[in-house]
């Protein structure tokens, strides 16, 4: 059974909702990364395009994804006293 919120969720005052929203945003970020990067490499391989920018693009975006999960797991404060 889905959890029901006792009040309307608010990012500023509800740390559990804020964490859930951050995790959902991360999931969207990962899915977009996978779709775009796999598309770039698919076209690169099929067309034999020899795109020199594909590797730095993929690694750079992967680094940003790692920073995103680091923020969620290490940096973000989801305590009750946090102001968002």
N, CA, C and O atoms as a CHARMM CRD file, in Angstrom:
* protein
*
  336
    1    1 UNK  N      0.84700  -1.18200   0.00000 PROA 1      0.00000
    2    1 UNK  CA     0.00000   0.00000   0.00000 PROA 1      0.00000
    3    1 UNK  C      0.89100   1.24300   0.00000 PROA 1      0.00000
    4    1 UNK  O      1.82200   1.33300   0.80000 PROA 1      0.00000
    5    2 UNK  N      0.61900   2.19300  -0.87900 PROA 2      0.00000
    6    2 UNK  CA     1.44100   3.39900  -0.93900 PROA 2      0.00000
    7    2 UNK  C      1.29900   4.22100   0.34600 PROA 2      0.00000
    8    2 UNK  O      0.24700   4.26400   0.98400 PROA 2      0.00000
    9    3 UNK  N      2.39500   4.85700   0.68300 PROA 3      0.00000
   10    3 UNK  CA     2.37700   5.69900   1.87300 PROA 3      0.00000
   11    3 UNK  C      1.56100   6.95200   1.60400 PROA 3      0.00000
   12    3 UNK  O      1.69700   7.58200   0.55500 PROA 3      0.00000
   13    4 UNK  N      0.72600   7.30100   2.54600 PROA 4      0.00000
   14    4 UNK  CA    -0.04600   8.53500   2.39500 PROA 4      0.00000
   15    4 UNK  C      0.60800   9.61800   3.23800 PROA 4      0.00000
   16    4 UNK  O      1.04300   9.36500   4.36200 PROA 4      0.00000
   17    5 UNK  N      0.67200  10.79800   2.70300 PROA 5      0.00000
   18    5 UNK  CA     1.28900  11.91400   3.40200 PROA 5      0.00000
   19    5 UNK  C      0.24700  12.54900   4.32100 PROA 5      0.00000
   20    5 UNK  O     -0.88900  12.76500   3.90100 PROA 5      0.00000
   21    6 UNK  N      0.61600  12.85200   5.56800 PROA 6      0.00000
   22    6 UNK  CA    -0.33700  13.45200   6.49300 PROA 6      0.00000
   23    6 UNK  C     -0.70200  14.88300   6.11400 PROA 6      0.00000
   24    6 UNK  O     -1.69400  15.42800   6.59800 PROA 6      0.00000
   25    7 UNK  N      0.10000  15.48200   5.24900 PROA 7      0.00000
   26    7 UNK  CA    -0.15000  16.85100   4.77900 PROA 7      0.00000
   27    7 UNK  C      0.39400  16.95900   3.35900 PROA 7      0.00000
   28    7 UNK  O      1.05800  16.04500   2.86900 PROA 7      0.00000
   29    8 UNK  N      0.11400  18.05700   2.71600 PROA 8      0.00000
   30    8 UNK  CA     0.64900  18.25400   1.37100 PROA 8      0.00000
   31    8 UNK  C      2.17200  18.31800   1.44200 PROA 8      0.00000
   32    8 UNK  O      2.71500  19.11600   2.20600 PROA 8      0.00000
   33    9 UNK  N      2.87300  17.49200   0.66100 PROA 9      0.00000
   34    9 UNK  CA     4.33500  17.48900   0.71500 PROA 9      0.00000
   35    9 UNK  C      4.90800  18.85000   0.32800 PROA 9      0.00000
   36    9 UNK  O      4.45700  19.49200  -0.62100 PROA 9      0.00000
   37   10 UNK  N      5.90700  19.26700   1.08500 PROA 10     0.00000
   38   10 UNK  CA     6.56700  20.53900   0.84800 PROA 10     0.00000
   39   10 UNK  C      8.07300  20.32200   0.89200 PROA 10     0.00000
   40   10 UNK  O      8.59600  19.80500   1.87900 PROA 10     0.00000
   41   11 UNK  N      8.76000  20.70600  -0.15000 PROA 11     0.00000
   42   11 UNK  CA    10.20200  20.47700  -0.24300 PROA 11     0.00000
   43   11 UNK  C     10.96100  21.16300   0.89000 PROA 11     0.00000
   44   11 UNK  O     11.95700  20.62600   1.37400 PROA 11     0.00000
   45   12 UNK  N     10.51300  22.31900   1.31200 PROA 12     0.00000
   46   12 UNK  CA    11.25000  23.07100   2.33000 PROA 12     0.00000
   47   12 UNK  C     11.08900  22.50000   3.73200 PROA 12     0.00000
   48   12 UNK  O     12.02300  22.55900   4.53100 PROA 12     0.00000
   49   13 UNK  N      9.93300  21.95400   4.04100 PROA 13     0.00000
   50   13 UNK  CA     9.68500  21.53800   5.42200 PROA 13     0.00000
   51   13 UNK  C      9.60200  20.02100   5.60600 PROA 13     0.00000
   52   13 UNK  O      9.44500  19.55400   6.73400 PROA 13     0.00000
   53   14 UNK  N      9.70200  19.25900   4.55100 PROA 14     0.00000
   54   14 UNK  CA     9.55200  17.80600   4.66200 PROA 14     0.00000
   55   14 UNK  C     10.80000  17.10600   4.11100 PROA 14     0.00000
   56   14 UNK  O     10.90400  16.89400   2.90300 PROA 14     0.00000
   57   15 UNK  N     11.74400  16.74800   4.98600 PROA 15     0.00000
   58   15 UNK  CA    13.00100  16.15900   4.50700 PROA 15     0.00000
   59   15 UNK  C     12.81800  14.81800   3.80100 PROA 15     0.00000
   60   15 UNK  O     13.56500  14.50900   2.87300 PROA 15     0.00000
   61   16 UNK  N     11.85800  14.03100   4.21300 PROA 16     0.00000
   62   16 UNK  CA    11.62500  12.74200   3.55300 PROA 16     0.00000
   63   16 UNK  C     11.16100  12.95700   2.10900 PROA 16     0.00000
   64   16 UNK  O     11.59700  12.24900   1.20100 PROA 16     0.00000
   65   17 UNK  N     10.28600  13.92700   1.90500 PROA 17     0.00000
   66   17 UNK  CA     9.82900  14.25700   0.55900 PROA 17     0.00000
   67   17 UNK  C     10.97800  14.82900  -0.26800 PROA 17     0.00000
   68   17 UNK  O     11.11600  14.51100  -1.44900 PROA 17     0.00000
   69   18 UNK  N     11.79900  15.67100   0.35400 PROA 18     0.00000
   70   18 UNK  CA    12.93500  16.27800  -0.35300 PROA 18     0.00000
   71   18 UNK  C     13.90600  15.18700  -0.82600 PROA 18     0.00000
   72   18 UNK  O     14.39500  15.24000  -1.95500 PROA 18     0.00000
   73   19 UNK  N     14.18100  14.21000   0.02800 PROA 19     0.00000
   74   19 UNK  CA    15.08300  13.12200  -0.34900 PROA 19     0.00000
   75   19 UNK  C     14.46300  12.28800  -1.47700 PROA 19     0.00000
   76   19 UNK  O     15.14800  11.92900  -2.43500 PROA 19     0.00000
   77   20 UNK  N     13.17400  11.98300  -1.36000 PROA 20     0.00000
   78   20 UNK  CA    12.50300  11.20500  -2.40900 PROA 20     0.00000
   79   20 UNK  C     12.54000  11.95600  -3.74000 PROA 20     0.00000
   80   20 UNK  O     12.77100  11.35500  -4.79000 PROA 20     0.00000
   81   21 UNK  N     12.31500  13.25400  -3.69400 PROA 21     0.00000
   82   21 UNK  CA    12.35100  14.04900  -4.92100 PROA 21     0.00000
   83   21 UNK  C     13.76400  14.08000  -5.51800 PROA 21     0.00000
   84   21 UNK  O     13.92300  13.99400  -6.73600 PROA 21     0.00000
   85   22 UNK  N     14.78300  14.20200  -4.66800 PROA 22     0.00000
   86   22 UNK  CA    16.16600  14.18800  -5.15400 PROA 22     0.00000
   87   22 UNK  C     16.52300  12.84900  -5.79000 PROA 22     0.00000
   88   22 UNK  O     17.19400  12.81900  -6.82200 PROA 22     0.00000
   89   23 UNK  N     16.08600  11.74700  -5.19300 PROA 23     0.00000
   90   23 UNK  CA    16.36000  10.42100  -5.74800 PROA 23     0.00000
   91   23 UNK  C     15.64700  10.25000  -7.09300 PROA 23     0.00000
   92   23 UNK  O     16.22500   9.70300  -8.03200 PROA 23     0.00000
   93   24 UNK  N     14.41100  10.70900  -7.19100 PROA 24     0.00000
   94   24 UNK  CA    13.68400  10.61300  -8.46100 PROA 24     0.00000
   95   24 UNK  C     14.36700  11.44600  -9.54800 PROA 24     0.00000
   96   24 UNK  O     14.46000  11.01000 -10.69600 PROA 24     0.00000
   97   25 UNK  N     14.84000  12.63200  -9.19300 PROA 25     0.00000
   98   25 UNK  CA    15.57400  13.45700 -10.15900 PROA 25     0.00000
   99   25 UNK  C     16.85300  12.75900 -10.60100 PROA 25     0.00000
  100   25 UNK  O     17.22900  12.83900 -11.77000 PROA 25     0.00000
  101   26 UNK  N     17.52900  12.07100  -9.67200 PROA 26     0.00000
  102   26 UNK  CA    18.73200  11.32900 -10.02700 PROA 26     0.00000
  103   26 UNK  C     18.40200  10.19600 -10.99500 PROA 26     0.00000
  104   26 UNK  O     19.12900   9.97100 -11.96300 PROA 26     0.00000
  105   27 UNK  N     17.31600   9.49200 -10.73700 PROA 27     0.00000
  106   27 UNK  CA    16.91500   8.38800 -11.61900 PROA 27     0.00000
  107   27 UNK  C     16.63800   8.90400 -13.03300 PROA 27     0.00000
  108   27 UNK  O     17.03400   8.27800 -14.01600 PROA 27     0.00000
  109   28 UNK  N     15.96100  10.04100 -13.12700 PROA 28     0.00000
  110   28 UNK  CA    15.70700  10.64400 -14.44500 PROA 28     0.00000
  111   28 UNK  C     17.03500  11.01400 -15.10900 PROA 28     0.00000
  112   28 UNK  O     17.21400  10.80200 -16.30900 PROA 28     0.00000
  113   29 UNK  N     17.96000  11.56500 -14.32800 PROA 29     0.00000
  114   29 UNK  CA    19.26800  11.94400 -14.85700 PROA 29     0.00000
  115   29 UNK  C     20.00800  10.71500 -15.40700 PROA 29     0.00000
  116   29 UNK  O     20.58200  10.77100 -16.49400 PROA 29     0.00000
  117   30 UNK  N     19.99400   9.61600 -14.66100 PROA 30     0.00000
  118   30 UNK  CA    20.66800   8.39100 -15.11400 PROA 30     0.00000
  119   30 UNK  C     20.01600   7.84800 -16.38300 PROA 30     0.00000
  120   30 UNK  O     20.72000   7.44900 -17.31100 PROA 30     0.00000
  121   31 UNK  N     18.69000   7.82700 -16.43800 PROA 31     0.00000
  122   31 UNK  CA    17.99700   7.31500 -17.62300 PROA 31     0.00000
  123   31 UNK  C     18.30700   8.17300 -18.85400 PROA 31     0.00000
  124   31 UNK  O     18.52800   7.64400 -19.94300 PROA 31     0.00000
  125   32 UNK  N     18.32300   9.48000 -18.68000 PROA 32     0.00000
  126   32 UNK  CA    18.65900  10.37400 -19.79000 PROA 32     0.00000
  127   32 UNK  C     20.10700  10.14600 -20.23300 PROA 32     0.00000
  128   32 UNK  O     20.39200  10.09300 -21.42900 PROA 32     0.00000
  129   33 UNK  N     21.01200  10.01100 -19.27300 PROA 33     0.00000
  130   33 UNK  CA    22.41700   9.72200 -19.58500 PROA 33     0.00000
  131   33 UNK  C     22.53800   8.43800 -20.40500 PROA 33     0.00000
  132   33 UNK  O     23.20600   8.41300 -21.43900 PROA 33     0.00000
  133   34 UNK  N     21.88800   7.37500 -19.93500 PROA 34     0.00000
  134   34 UNK  CA    21.97300   6.09100 -20.63400 PROA 34     0.00000
  135   34 UNK  C     21.39700   6.16700 -22.04100 PROA 34     0.00000
  136   34 UNK  O     21.97200   5.61300 -22.97800 PROA 34     0.00000
  137   35 UNK  N     20.27100   6.84600 -22.19300 PROA 35     0.00000
  138   35 UNK  CA    19.63900   6.94800 -23.50900 PROA 35     0.00000
  139   35 UNK  C     20.51100   7.73700 -24.48800 PROA 35     0.00000
  140   35 UNK  O     20.73900   7.30200 -25.61600 PROA 35     0.00000
  141   36 UNK  N     20.99300   8.88800 -24.05000 PROA 36     0.00000
  142   36 UNK  CA    21.76600   9.74300 -24.95700 PROA 36     0.00000
  143   36 UNK  C     23.12100   9.13500 -25.28000 PROA 36     0.00000
  144   36 UNK  O     23.51600   9.08100 -26.44400 PROA 36     0.00000
  145   37 UNK  N     23.83600   8.67700 -24.25900 PROA 37     0.00000
  146   37 UNK  CA    25.17800   8.13300 -24.50100 PROA 37     0.00000
  147   37 UNK  C     25.11000   6.85500 -25.33500 PROA 37     0.00000
  148   37 UNK  O     25.92900   6.65800 -26.23300 PROA 37     0.00000
  149   38 UNK  N     24.14800   5.99400 -25.04700 PROA 38     0.00000
  150   38 UNK  CA    24.04400   4.78500 -25.86700 PROA 38     0.00000
  151   38 UNK  C     23.67200   5.13800 -27.30300 PROA 38     0.00000
  152   38 UNK  O     24.13700   4.48600 -28.23900 PROA 38     0.00000
  153   39 UNK  N     22.84500   6.15300 -27.48800 PROA 39     0.00000
  154   39 UNK  CA    22.51300   6.61100 -28.83700 PROA 39     0.00000
  155   39 UNK  C     23.71400   7.16200 -29.56500 PROA 39     0.00000
  156   39 UNK  O     23.91400   6.87900 -30.74600 PROA 39     0.00000
  157   40 UNK  N     24.51600   7.94600 -28.87100 PROA 40     0.00000
  158   40 UNK  CA    25.73700   8.49700 -29.48100 PROA 40     0.00000
  159   40 UNK  C     26.66200   7.36900 -29.91800 PROA 40     0.00000
  160   40 UNK  O     27.17200   7.37800 -31.03900 PROA 40     0.00000
  161   41 UNK  N     26.87900   6.39900 -29.03600 PROA 41     0.00000
  162   41 UNK  CA    27.78600   5.30400 -29.38400 PROA 41     0.00000
  163   41 UNK  C     27.19300   4.39300 -30.45600 PROA 41     0.00000
  164   41 UNK  O     27.92800   3.86100 -31.28800 PROA 41     0.00000
  165   42 UNK  N     25.89300   4.21100 -30.44700 PROA 42     0.00000
  166   42 UNK  CA    25.24600   3.40300 -31.48700 PROA 42     0.00000
  167   42 UNK  C     25.47400   4.02200 -32.86100 PROA 42     0.00000
  168   42 UNK  O     25.88800   3.33800 -33.79600 PROA 42     0.00000
  169   43 UNK  N     25.20100   5.31700 -32.97600 PROA 43     0.00000
  170   43 UNK  CA    25.39200   6.00100 -34.25800 PROA 43     0.00000
  171   43 UNK  C     26.86700   6.00900 -34.63500 PROA 43     0.00000
  172   43 UNK  O     27.21200   5.80600 -35.79900 PROA 43     0.00000
  173   44 UNK  N     27.73800   6.24300 -33.65700 PROA 44     0.00000
  174   44 UNK  CA    29.18300   6.25300 -33.92200 PROA 44     0.00000
  175   44 UNK  C     29.64900   4.92000 -34.50100 PROA 44     0.00000
  176   44 UNK  O     30.44300   4.88700 -35.44100 PROA 44     0.00000
  177   45 UNK  N     29.15200   3.82700 -33.93700 PROA 45     0.00000
  178   45 UNK  CA    29.57400   2.50200 -34.40400 PROA 45     0.00000
  179   45 UNK  C     28.92800   2.15100 -35.74500 PROA 45     0.00000
  180   45 UNK  O     29.60900   1.66900 -36.65100 PROA 45     0.00000
  181   46 UNK  N     27.61900   2.38800 -35.87800 PROA 46     0.00000
  182   46 UNK  CA    26.91400   2.03300 -37.10800 PROA 46     0.00000
  183   46 UNK  C     27.41500   2.84200 -38.30400 PROA 46     0.00000
  184   46 UNK  O     27.63800   2.29300 -39.38300 PROA 46     0.00000
  185   47 UNK  N     27.58800   4.13000 -38.10800 PROA 47     0.00000
  186   47 UNK  CA    28.02600   5.00800 -39.20000 PROA 47     0.00000
  187   47 UNK  C     29.54000   5.03200 -39.35700 PROA 47     0.00000
  188   47 UNK  O     30.06400   5.64000 -40.29100 PROA 47     0.00000
  189   48 UNK  N     30.24500   4.36700 -38.43800 PROA 48     0.00000
  190   48 UNK  CA    31.70600   4.41600 -38.41300 PROA 48     0.00000
  191   48 UNK  C     32.18000   5.86700 -38.49900 PROA 48     0.00000
  192   48 UNK  O     33.05200   6.21800 -39.29300 PROA 48     0.00000
  193   49 UNK  N     31.57000   6.69100 -37.65100 PROA 49     0.00000
  194   49 UNK  CA    31.76500   8.13600 -37.72700 PROA 49     0.00000
  195   49 UNK  C     33.09600   8.60300 -37.15600 PROA 49     0.00000
  196   49 UNK  O     33.57900   9.66900 -37.53700 PROA 49     0.00000
  197   50 UNK  N     33.70100   7.83600 -36.25600 PROA 50     0.00000
  198   50 UNK  CA    34.95900   8.22300 -35.62800 PROA 50     0.00000
  199   50 UNK  C     34.83400   9.60100 -34.96700 PROA 50     0.00000
  200   50 UNK  O     35.63400  10.50300 -35.21800 PROA 50     0.00000
  201   51 UNK  N     33.82000   9.73800 -34.12700 PROA 51     0.00000
  202   51 UNK  CA    33.61600  10.99300 -33.40000 PROA 51     0.00000
  203   51 UNK  C     34.60200  11.05800 -32.24400 PROA 51     0.00000
  204   51 UNK  O     34.48800  10.29600 -31.28400 PROA 51     0.00000
  205   52 UNK  N     35.55300  11.94700 -32.33000 PROA 52     0.00000
  206   52 UNK  CA    36.56800  12.06000 -31.28700 PROA 52     0.00000
  207   52 UNK  C     35.99100  12.64600 -29.99600 PROA 52     0.00000
  208   52 UNK  O     36.58900  12.49400 -28.93100 PROA 52     0.00000
  209   53 UNK  N     34.86600  13.29800 -30.07600 PROA 53     0.00000
  210   53 UNK  CA    34.25800  13.92000 -28.89800 PROA 53     0.00000
  211   53 UNK  C     33.39200  12.95300 -28.10100 PROA 53     0.00000
  212   53 UNK  O     32.98000  13.28900 -26.99100 PROA 53     0.00000
  213   54 UNK  N     33.10200  11.77400 -28.62300 PROA 54     0.00000
  214   54 UNK  CA    32.17700  10.85400 -27.95200 PROA 54     0.00000
  215   54 UNK  C     32.71600  10.36100 -26.60900 PROA 54     0.00000
  216   54 UNK  O     31.97000  10.27900 -25.63400 PROA 54     0.00000
  217   55 UNK  N     33.99600  10.03700 -26.55600 PROA 55     0.00000
  218   55 UNK  CA    34.57100   9.53500 -25.29800 PROA 55     0.00000
  219   55 UNK  C     34.60100  10.61700 -24.22200 PROA 55     0.00000
  220   55 UNK  O     34.10600  10.37500 -23.12100 PROA 55     0.00000
  221   56 UNK  N     35.16400  11.81400 -24.48900 PROA 56     0.00000
  222   56 UNK  CA    35.15000  12.83300 -23.43600 PROA 56     0.00000
  223   56 UNK  C     33.72900  13.25400 -23.03800 PROA 56     0.00000
  224   56 UNK  O     33.47200  13.55600 -21.87300 PROA 56     0.00000
  225   57 UNK  N     32.81800  13.27100 -24.00100 PROA 57     0.00000
  226   57 UNK  CA    31.42600  13.59100 -23.70900 PROA 57     0.00000
  227   57 UNK  C     30.83500  12.56900 -22.74300 PROA 57     0.00000
  228   57 UNK  O     30.21000  12.93400 -21.74700 PROA 57     0.00000
  229   58 UNK  N     31.03700  11.28600 -23.04300 PROA 58     0.00000
  230   58 UNK  CA    30.49900  10.21300 -22.20600 PROA 58     0.00000
  231   58 UNK  C     31.12600  10.22700 -20.81500 PROA 58     0.00000
  232   58 UNK  O     30.41900  10.12000 -19.81200 PROA 58     0.00000
  233   59 UNK  N     32.42800  10.35700 -20.75300 PROA 59     0.00000
  234   59 UNK  CA    33.11300  10.36600 -19.45900 PROA 59     0.00000
  235   59 UNK  C     32.76900  11.61200 -18.64600 PROA 59     0.00000
  236   59 UNK  O     32.61800  11.54300 -17.42600 PROA 59     0.00000
  237   60 UNK  N     32.64800  12.74000 -19.32200 PROA 60     0.00000
  238   60 UNK  CA    32.26700  13.97100 -18.62300 PROA 60     0.00000
  239   60 UNK  C     30.88100  13.88200 -18.02600 PROA 60     0.00000
  240   60 UNK  O     30.67100  14.26000 -16.87400 PROA 60     0.00000
  241   61 UNK  N     29.94300  13.38900 -18.79700 PROA 61     0.00000
  242   61 UNK  CA    28.57900  13.25900 -18.29600 PROA 61     0.00000
  243   61 UNK  C     28.51300  12.22300 -17.17700 PROA 61     0.00000
  244   61 UNK  O     27.77900  12.40200 -16.20500 PROA 61     0.00000
  245   62 UNK  N     29.28600  11.13000 -17.31300 PROA 62     0.00000
  246   62 UNK  CA    29.34300  10.12500 -16.25200 PROA 62     0.00000
  247   62 UNK  C     29.88400  10.74300 -14.96100 PROA 62     0.00000
  248   62 UNK  O     29.40300  10.43400 -13.87000 PROA 62     0.00000
  249   63 UNK  N     30.87700  11.61000 -15.08900 PROA 63     0.00000
  250   63 UNK  CA    31.39600  12.32200 -13.91800 PROA 63     0.00000
  251   63 UNK  C     30.33500  13.17900 -13.25600 PROA 63     0.00000
  252   63 UNK  O     30.26600  13.25100 -12.02900 PROA 63     0.00000
  253   64 UNK  N     29.51400  13.82600 -14.05700 PROA 64     0.00000
  254   64 UNK  CA    28.42900  14.63800 -13.50700 PROA 64     0.00000
  255   64 UNK  C     27.40700  13.75400 -12.79300 PROA 64     0.00000
  256   64 UNK  O     26.89100  14.13000 -11.74100 PROA 64     0.00000
  257   65 UNK  N     27.11300  12.58600 -13.35700 PROA 65     0.00000
  258   65 UNK  CA    26.20600  11.63700 -12.69800 PROA 65     0.00000
  259   65 UNK  C     26.78700  11.20900 -11.35100 PROA 65     0.00000
  260   65 UNK  O     26.05800  11.11700 -10.36400 PROA 65     0.00000
  261   66 UNK  N     28.09300  10.94600 -11.30500 PROA 66     0.00000
  262   66 UNK  CA    28.73500  10.58600 -10.03900 PROA 66     0.00000
  263   66 UNK  C     28.65800  11.72500  -9.01700 PROA 66     0.00000
  264   66 UNK  O     28.44000  11.48400  -7.83000 PROA 66     0.00000
  265   67 UNK  N     28.83700  12.95400  -9.47900 PROA 67     0.00000
  266   67 UNK  CA    28.69000  14.09400  -8.57300 PROA 67     0.00000
  267   67 UNK  C     27.26400  14.20100  -8.05000 PROA 67     0.00000
  268   67 UNK  O     27.04900  14.55600  -6.89100 PROA 67     0.00000
  269   68 UNK  N     26.30400  13.90000  -8.89000 PROA 68     0.00000
  270   68 UNK  CA    24.89300  13.95700  -8.51100 PROA 68     0.00000
  271   68 UNK  C     24.60100  12.94400  -7.38800 PROA 68     0.00000
  272   68 UNK  O     23.97100  13.29200  -6.38900 PROA 68     0.00000
  273   69 UNK  N     25.05500  11.70700  -7.55100 PROA 69     0.00000
  274   69 UNK  CA    24.80500  10.70500  -6.50600 PROA 69     0.00000
  275   69 UNK  C     25.61700  11.02500  -5.25000 PROA 69     0.00000
  276   69 UNK  O     25.16800  10.74100  -4.13900 PROA 69     0.00000
  277   70 UNK  N     26.79700  11.60900  -5.41000 PROA 70     0.00000
  278   70 UNK  CA    27.58000  12.01600  -4.24100 PROA 70     0.00000
  279   70 UNK  C     26.83000  13.08000  -3.44800 PROA 70     0.00000
  280   70 UNK  O     26.80600  13.04400  -2.21700 PROA 70     0.00000
  281   71 UNK  N     26.22700  14.01200  -4.14300 PROA 71     0.00000
  282   71 UNK  CA    25.43100  15.03600  -3.46000 PROA 71     0.00000
  283   71 UNK  C     24.30400  14.39400  -2.65100 PROA 71     0.00000
  284   71 UNK  O     24.10100  14.73400  -1.48500 PROA 71     0.00000
  285   72 UNK  N     23.57700  13.47300  -3.26700 PROA 72     0.00000
  286   72 UNK  CA    22.42600  12.85900  -2.59700 PROA 72     0.00000
  287   72 UNK  C     22.86900  12.01600  -1.40000 PROA 72     0.00000
  288   72 UNK  O     22.26300  12.09500  -0.33100 PROA 72     0.00000
  289   73 UNK  N     23.91500  11.21500  -1.57200 PROA 73     0.00000
  290   73 UNK  CA    24.31700  10.26500  -0.52200 PROA 73     0.00000
  291   73 UNK  C     25.20200  10.87300   0.55900 PROA 73     0.00000
  292   73 UNK  O     25.18800  10.40000   1.69600 PROA 73     0.00000
  293   74 UNK  N     25.98200  11.92600   0.22700 PROA 74     0.00000
  294   74 UNK  CA    26.97800  12.42500   1.16500 PROA 74     0.00000
  295   74 UNK  C     26.72900  13.86700   1.60100 PROA 74     0.00000
  296   74 UNK  O     26.81300  14.16900   2.79100 PROA 74     0.00000
  297   75 UNK  N     26.42800  14.75000   0.67000 PROA 75     0.00000
  298   75 UNK  CA    26.41300  16.17600   0.96000 PROA 75     0.00000
  299   75 UNK  C     25.05600  16.67400   1.46100 PROA 75     0.00000
  300   75 UNK  O     24.99400  17.44000   2.42200 PROA 75     0.00000
  301   76 UNK  N     23.97700  16.24400   0.81800 PROA 76     0.00000
  302   76 UNK  CA    22.65100  16.77200   1.15400 PROA 76     0.00000
  303   76 UNK  C     22.27800  16.45100   2.60000 PROA 76     0.00000
  304   76 UNK  O     22.55600  15.36400   3.10500 PROA 76     0.00000
  305   77 UNK  N     21.64600  17.41800   3.24700 PROA 77     0.00000
  306   77 UNK  CA    21.21000  17.26800   4.62900 PROA 77     0.00000
  307   77 UNK  C     19.69500  17.07400   4.62800 PROA 77     0.00000
  308   77 UNK  O     18.94300  18.00000   4.32500 PROA 77     0.00000
  309   78 UNK  N     19.25900  15.86900   4.96900 PROA 78     0.00000
  310   78 UNK  CA    17.84200  15.56100   4.98600 PROA 78     0.00000
  311   78 UNK  C     17.29000  15.48000   6.40200 PROA 78     0.00000
  312   78 UNK  O     16.29600  14.79700   6.64800 PROA 78     0.00000
  313   79 UNK  N     17.92800  16.16700   7.31700 PROA 79     0.00000
  314   79 UNK  CA    17.43900  16.16800   8.69500 PROA 79     0.00000
  315   79 UNK  C     16.24800  17.11400   8.82700 PROA 79     0.00000
  316   79 UNK  O     15.99500  17.94100   7.95100 PROA 79     0.00000
  317   80 UNK  N     15.53600  16.97900   9.91600 PROA 80     0.00000
  318   80 UNK  CA    14.35900  17.83200  10.17900 PROA 80     0.00000
  319   80 UNK  C     14.71600  19.29200  10.25600 PROA 80     0.00000
  320   80 UNK  O     13.90300  20.14300   9.89400 PROA 80     0.00000
  321   81 UNK  N     15.92100  19.61100  10.72100 PROA 81     0.00000
  322   81 UNK  CA    16.32900  20.98800  10.91600 PROA 81     0.00000
  323   81 UNK  C     16.83500  21.66000   9.65000 PROA 81     0.00000
  324   81 UNK  O     17.10800  22.86000   9.64900 PROA 81     0.00000
  325   82 UNK  N     16.96200  20.89100   8.57100 PROA 82     0.00000
  326   82 UNK  CA    17.47200  21.43600   7.31800 PROA 82     0.00000
  327   82 UNK  C     16.44400  22.38300   6.69800 PROA 82     0.00000
  328   82 UNK  O     15.23900  22.13400   6.74900 PROA 82     0.00000
  329   83 UNK  N     16.94300  23.47000   6.11400 PROA 83     0.00000
  330   83 UNK  CA    16.06800  24.42900   5.45700 PROA 83     0.00000
  331   83 UNK  C     16.01300  24.25100   3.95700 PROA 83     0.00000
  332   83 UNK  O     15.46100  25.10300   3.25900 PROA 83     0.00000
  333   84 UNK  N     16.57100  23.16200   3.43600 PROA 84     0.00000
  334   84 UNK  CA    16.49600  22.86800   2.01300 PROA 84     0.00000
  335   84 UNK  C     17.57400  23.52800   1.27200 PROA 84     0.00000
  336   84 UNK  O     17.66100  23.38600   0.05200 PROA 84     0.00000
